[in-house]
Amino acid sequence: MTPARRRILTGAGLALVAATGGAGWRAASNGVFARGTGPAYEPWQRWPPAREPQLRDLVHAATLAASPHNTQPWRFRVRDDAIELAVDASRNLGTIDPLRREQWIGLGCALENLLVAAPSLGWTPSVTLRPGDADSPVAARIALARADATRHALFDAIARRHTHRGVYNLARSPESTLFDGMDALGADLPDVAVRWARTPESRARIGEDIVAATVAIIADREQSADSWRWFRLDWESLQRHRDGVTLDAAGLSPALLALVKMLPAMSPESSDTGWLKATREVHVGTAPAFGILVARNARDAVQRLNGGRLWQRLHLWATSRGIAMQPLNQLPERADREATTGIEPRFGTKLATLVGDDRWQALMPFRLGYAKTSATPSPRRAVEDVLAG
């Protein structure tokens, strides 16, 4: 073998070793082979409790609820016979949620999970919403009395409910009876409701508006940056924060997910590009139906809490019947941004048109359908991390 050929082969071998080593390092640091594992996912695996229930177990159930960008904006204080649910103001979305609409909806989701779990674990709950003054961070006080355990119909769905951001089956729409069932779920919450978009025309209109709102958020540097803060792109960051939006829960196929994780670290710009593509082609493009969660007064904290309760209830009920759901908040995020900056209410007007009834105001659009894959859990903080002293 000539010296020149030996140098070429040696260089190629070193390059292969370097590439293999780099790929191995990236695979390890990005959790390519550790999907859904580690301390950040243990709260899902440890529910329901396998011992005599304690009040903190109700907090555990609450932490498994949905929240905007998986910010988990809650704090709990456990008393001898009560639990207080309060806002954690440090966990807000900034300009993405300038009026804190999504934050209060997330607190309502946590409250609903707690109320579903309580009778199943042997407590009768009594709820007071916003028990303090207008400036109090306390969202709800739940008095709890011991009682015989009575299994709630949605209890088993708590550990199985996950936001599904992947492809839905356009060839199979939820049956009309299922929409009737979902409409009935809010009978005790008269200040909130759902409006459906099920026809091809109504789906096309809301889908077009959601994509346009996504484009507007990406073009708004502050909103884009505030959204980016909650992305957890590597395994170490995910385990440390135990919150936020992850690649694992993005709805990608296993092969594509592994490929994305092996690529160089994603930038905010590439993330925005991918989000817009997913919104257009997957979230909107494969949605057999949309809904809009509405309230009589979308700025009222109690009605936002009840909107979150209804969303969580809908999602648990849908999960128990094999239906996938995903919030699509871009339209109200832009409408709230317009309201707080004084710019033309382009998306506020679009939302009002979509609702089509001036007695109701939009809280949160979403999509639903039968998914082609299973959803992946999002990370969760431990109970100890959300308890106030």
Solvent accessible surface area in square Angstrom, and as a share of the most:
residue,aa,sasa,rsa
1,M,141,0.63
2,T,81,0.47
3,P,85,0.54
4,A,51,0.39
5,R,137,0.50
6,R,122,0.44
7,R,162,0.59
8,I,122,0.62
9,L,83,0.41
10,T,74,0.43
11,G,37,0.35
12,A,59,0.45
13,G,33,0.32
14,L,119,0.59
15,A,62,0.48
16,L,123,0.61
17,V,104,0.60
18,A,69,0.54
19,A,64,0.49
20,T,85,0.49
21,G,46,0.44
22,G,38,0.36
23,A,39,0.30
24,G,41,0.39
25,W,166,0.58
26,R,59,0.22
27,A,5,0.04
28,A,74,0.57
29,S,35,0.23
30,N,21,0.11
31,G,3,0.03
32,V,22,0.13
33,F,177,0.74
34,A,25,0.19
35,R,88,0.32
36,G,18,0.17
37,T,64,0.37
38,G,24,0.23
39,P,64,0.40
40,A,0,0.00
41,Y,3,0.01
42,E,56,0.25
43,P,11,0.07
44,W,17,0.06
45,Q,119,0.53
46,R,160,0.58
47,W,13,0.05
48,P,66,0.42
49,P,26,0.16
50,A,111,0.86
51,R,125,0.46
52,E,129,0.58
53,P,29,0.18
54,Q,85,0.38
55,L,24,0.12
56,R,78,0.28
57,D,3,0.02
58,L,0,0.00
59,V,0,0.00
60,H,21,0.09
61,A,0,0.00
62,A,0,0.00
63,T,1,0.01
64,L,0,0.00
65,A,0,0.00
66,A,11,0.09
67,S,21,0.13
68,P,17,0.11
69,H,43,0.19
70,N,8,0.04
71,T,1,0.01
72,Q,0,0.00
73,P,0,0.00
74,W,0,0.00
75,R,74,0.27
76,F,2,0.01
77,R,73,0.26
78,V,52,0.30
79,R,125,0.46
80,D,145,0.75
81,D,85,0.44
82,A,1,0.00
83,I,0,0.00
84,E,37,0.16
85,L,1,0.00
86,A,17,0.13
87,V,19,0.11
88,D,22,0.12
89,A,72,0.56
90,S,95,0.61
91,R,36,0.13
92,N,33,0.17
93,L,2,0.01
94,G,22,0.21
95,T,26,0.15
96,I,1,0.01
97,D,1,0.01
98,P,34,0.21
99,L,43,0.21
100,R,75,0.27
101,R,6,0.02
102,E,4,0.02
103,Q,9,0.04
104,W,28,0.10
105,I,7,0.03
106,G,1,0.01
107,L,0,0.00
108,G,0,0.00
109,C,2,0.01
110,A,0,0.00
111,L,0,0.00
112,E,6,0.03
113,N,0,0.00
114,L,1,0.00
115,L,21,0.10
116,V,1,0.00
117,A,0,0.00
118,A,0,0.00
119,P,33,0.21
120,S,9,0.06
121,L,16,0.08
122,G,3,0.02
123,W,17,0.06
124,T,76,0.44
125,P,37,0.23
126,S,71,0.46
127,V,52,0.30
128,T,75,0.43
129,L,41,0.21
130,R,45,0.16
131,P,59,0.37
132,G,40,0.38
133,D,100,0.52
134,A,91,0.70
135,D,135,0.70
136,S,22,0.14
137,P,77,0.49
138,V,24,0.14
139,A,0,0.00
140,A,0,0.00
141,R,92,0.34
142,I,0,0.00
143,A,38,0.30
144,L,11,0.06
145,A,58,0.45
146,R,134,0.49
147,A,47,0.37
148,D,132,0.68
149,A,70,0.54
150,T,90,0.53
151,R,154,0.56
152,H,61,0.27
153,A,98,0.76
154,L,12,0.06
155,F,4,0.02
156,D,83,0.43
157,A,1,0.01
158,I,0,0.00
159,A,30,0.23
160,R,125,0.46
161,R,4,0.01
162,H,31,0.14
163,T,21,0.12
164,H,9,0.04
165,R,50,0.18
166,G,1,0.01
167,V,59,0.34
168,Y,2,0.01
169,N,44,0.23
170,L,87,0.43
171,A,99,0.77
172,R,121,0.44
173,S,61,0.39
174,P,4,0.03
175,E,83,0.37
176,S,63,0.40
177,T,102,0.59
178,L,26,0.13
179,F,5,0.02
180,D,92,0.48
181,G,21,0.20
182,M,2,0.01
183,D,76,0.40
184,A,69,0.53
185,L,33,0.17
186,G,14,0.13
187,A,90,0.70
188,D,87,0.45
189,L,7,0.04
190,P,107,0.67
191,D,29,0.15
192,V,6,0.03
193,A,24,0.18
194,V,13,0.08
195,R,78,0.29
196,W,59,0.21
197,A,11,0.09
198,R,96,0.35
199,T,73,0.42
200,P,92,0.58
201,E,129,0.58
202,S,27,0.17
203,R,61,0.22
204,A,66,0.51
205,R,117,0.43
206,I,1,0.01
207,G,1,0.01
208,E,125,0.56
209,D,12,0.06
210,I,0,0.00
211,V,20,0.12
212,A,24,0.19
213,A,0,0.00
214,T,0,0.00
215,V,69,0.40
216,A,15,0.12
217,I,1,0.01
218,I,46,0.23
219,A,80,0.62
220,D,26,0.13
221,R,211,0.77
222,E,101,0.45
223,Q,0,0.00
224,S,15,0.10
225,A,56,0.44
226,D,25,0.13
227,S,13,0.08
228,W,66,0.23
229,R,120,0.44
230,W,15,0.05
231,F,55,0.23
232,R,25,0.09
233,L,37,0.18
234,D,50,0.26
235,W,84,0.30
236,E,95,0.43
237,S,15,0.10
238,L,10,0.05
239,Q,24,0.11
240,R,148,0.54
241,H,68,0.30
242,R,39,0.14
243,D,3,0.02
244,G,0,0.00
245,V,24,0.14
246,T,5,0.03
247,L,25,0.12
248,D,8,0.04
249,A,5,0.04
250,A,33,0.25
251,G,30,0.29
252,L,51,0.26
253,S,55,0.36
254,P,96,0.60
255,A,81,0.63
256,L,80,0.40
257,L,8,0.04
258,A,37,0.29
259,L,100,0.50
260,V,32,0.18
261,K,10,0.04
262,M,64,0.29
263,L,88,0.44
264,P,102,0.64
265,A,89,0.69
266,M,59,0.27
267,S,45,0.29
268,P,51,0.32
269,E,123,0.55
270,S,54,0.35
271,S,9,0.06
272,D,22,0.12
273,T,94,0.54
274,G,37,0.35
275,W,65,0.23
276,L,35,0.18
277,K,115,0.49
278,A,31,0.24
279,T,0,0.00
280,R,115,0.42
281,E,91,0.41
282,V,33,0.19
283,H,12,0.05
284,V,29,0.17
285,G,34,0.32
286,T,19,0.11
287,A,2,0.01
288,P,4,0.03
289,A,2,0.01
290,F,2,0.01
291,G,0,0.00
292,I,7,0.04
293,L,0,0.00
294,V,0,0.00
295,A,0,0.00
296,R,107,0.39
297,N,66,0.34
298,A,12,0.09
299,R,148,0.54
300,D,49,0.25
301,A,24,0.19
302,V,49,0.28
303,Q,28,0.12
304,R,13,0.05
305,L,0,0.00
306,N,14,0.07
307,G,0,0.00
308,G,0,0.00
309,R,33,0.12
310,L,3,0.02
311,W,3,0.01
312,Q,0,0.00
313,R,26,0.10
314,L,0,0.00
315,H,2,0.01
316,L,0,0.00
317,W,27,0.09
318,A,0,0.00
319,T,20,0.12
320,S,46,0.30
321,R,112,0.41
322,G,52,0.50
323,I,6,0.03
324,A,12,0.09
325,M,0,0.00
326,Q,10,0.05
327,P,36,0.22
328,L,4,0.02
329,N,20,0.10
330,Q,7,0.03
331,L,0,0.00
332,P,2,0.01
333,E,6,0.03
334,R,21,0.08
335,A,17,0.13
336,D,15,0.08
337,R,28,0.10
338,E,8,0.03
339,A,55,0.43
340,T,64,0.37
341,T,68,0.39
342,G,69,0.67
343,I,85,0.43
344,E,136,0.61
345,P,79,0.50
346,R,120,0.44
347,F,3,0.01
348,G,25,0.24
349,T,82,0.48
350,K,57,0.24
351,L,13,0.07
352,A,67,0.52
353,T,75,0.43
354,L,23,0.12
355,V,12,0.07
356,G,63,0.60
357,D,34,0.18
358,D,143,0.74
359,R,159,0.58
360,W,22,0.08
361,Q,84,0.37
362,A,14,0.11
363,L,0,0.00
364,M,7,0.03
365,P,0,0.00
366,F,0,0.00
367,R,0,0.00
368,L,0,0.00
369,G,0,0.00
370,Y,19,0.07
371,A,30,0.23
372,K,132,0.56
373,T,83,0.48
374,S,100,0.65
375,A,33,0.25
376,T,19,0.11
377,P,34,0.22
378,S,17,0.11
379,P,0,0.00
380,R,8,0.03
381,R,21,0.08
382,A,22,0.17
383,V,17,0.10
384,E,112,0.50
385,D,68,0.35
386,V,0,0.00
387,L,43,0.21
388,A,27,0.21
389,G,104,1.00
